[in-house]
Amino acid sequence: MSAPLLAQVAPAVRVAGLTRAYGDRVVIDRLDLTIARGEFVALLGESGCGKTTLLRALAGLDPIDGGRIEAPREPAVVFQEHRLLPWDSLWRNVSLGLPEMGARERAAAALAEVGLGGRLDDWPRNLSGGQAQRVALARALVQEPELLLLDEPFAALDALTRIRMHVLVKDLVARHRPGVLLVTHDVEEAIALADRILVMRGGAIAAEHRPTEPGRPAATRAALLAELGVELDLPSA
Ligand SMILES: Nc1ncnc2c1ncn2[C@@H]1O[C@H](COP(=O)(O)OP(=O)(O)OP(=O)(O)O)[C@@H](O)[C@H]1O
C-alpha cells in the first residue's frame, strides 16, 4: 500500500492492550479500540465500569499502566461542566492556546458556528448552561482536533436544550470530521448520535452496535438495555 493511501485511512486514535489500575484494582484491562476520523463512537456502561478512566487516559490527563495509545494529535475534550475561565471573555476562552495572530478571528468563526457569533466580548457568567457548553464545544473545535472526547457534556442540561445540543454537535462533527468518543449514560443519546455504540464491561469493550442501519434503532435500544442490566419485563398482574 502506498504512503498516501495509508495516510487516508489513518485513525483518529488507536488503542491496543490499554491497562489502567488504581492500586490493586484493574479498571481497564487490555482494552483495544480504534476510532476512524469522522466516526462518532458512543461509550456506554454501568456506573463505575471505567468510562471516564478510559477517556482521561485518551486525553493524556492520566498515566496508563500498560498498552499503547496512538493519536496523531492532541485530542480536545469537553466535560460535563464547561470549565470556562470566568475572568476571560468568550473569545479569549475559545482562543486559549492559539497563536495570537488571527486568534480573535478564529474564535469569532468558532463562536458563530455554535450560534454565539454576537457574544465575543461577553463573559462566561452571563451564559446559560447550554450556551456555556456551546462555548466549550467552540473551544474544542477551534483546535481542529482529529479526536474529540466528550465526557457526558449534555448530562446537566434540560431535555430540550439537550436535544438542541444533539442537533448542533451532529452538524459540527459532520463539518469538522474529527473522530468522536462520547461517554454517556443515555441510551437514546447514543442512538441519536453515534455511528457505533460500545458497551464497556470488565475493563474492556464487551459489545458493539451500529444503530444507523435501517430498522436498527429499536433493536439496538433493546439490546443495549439488556446489556446494561435494565429489566423491562413488567410483573404480571
Ligand atoms: N482517582 C481514583 N482513585 C481510585 N479509584 C478511582 C479513581 N478514579 C476512579 N476510580 C475507580 O475506578 C472505577 C472506574 O471509575 P470511572 O469514573 O472511570 O467509572 P465510570 O464508568 O466513568 O463511572 P460513572 O458512569 O459513574 O461516571 C470506579 O470504581 C472508581 O471508583
The ligand as a Gaussian input file, in Angstrom:
#p B3LYP/6-31G(d) Opt

LIG

0 1
 N       -8.503000       8.550000      41.254000
 C       -9.030000       7.354000      41.565000
 N       -8.515000       6.600000      42.541000
 C       -9.016000       5.391000      42.854000
 N      -10.062000       4.808000      42.199000
 C      -10.611000       5.507000      41.208000
 C      -10.134000       6.803000      40.824000
 N      -10.892000       7.249000      39.781000
 C      -11.783000       6.276000      39.525000
 N      -11.627000       5.234000      40.377000
 C      -12.403000       3.991000      40.385000
 O      -12.300000       3.404000      39.108000
 C      -13.554000       2.851000      38.701000
 C      -13.957000       3.450000      37.370000
 O      -14.268000       4.833000      37.556000
 P      -14.802000       5.723000      36.349000
 O      -15.032000       7.092000      36.884000
 O      -13.886000       5.563000      35.208000
 O      -16.179000       4.999000      36.009000
 P      -17.350000       5.470000      35.044000
 O      -17.718000       4.286000      34.225000
 O      -16.949000       6.698000      34.326000
 O      -18.470000       5.783000      36.117000
 P      -19.744000       6.767000      36.023000
 O      -20.574000       6.218000      34.914000
 O      -20.380000       6.616000      37.357000
 O      -19.215000       8.151000      35.754000
 C      -14.531000       3.150000      39.824000
 O      -14.674000       2.006000      40.602000
 C      -13.879000       4.251000      40.607000
 O      -14.216000       4.159000      41.960000

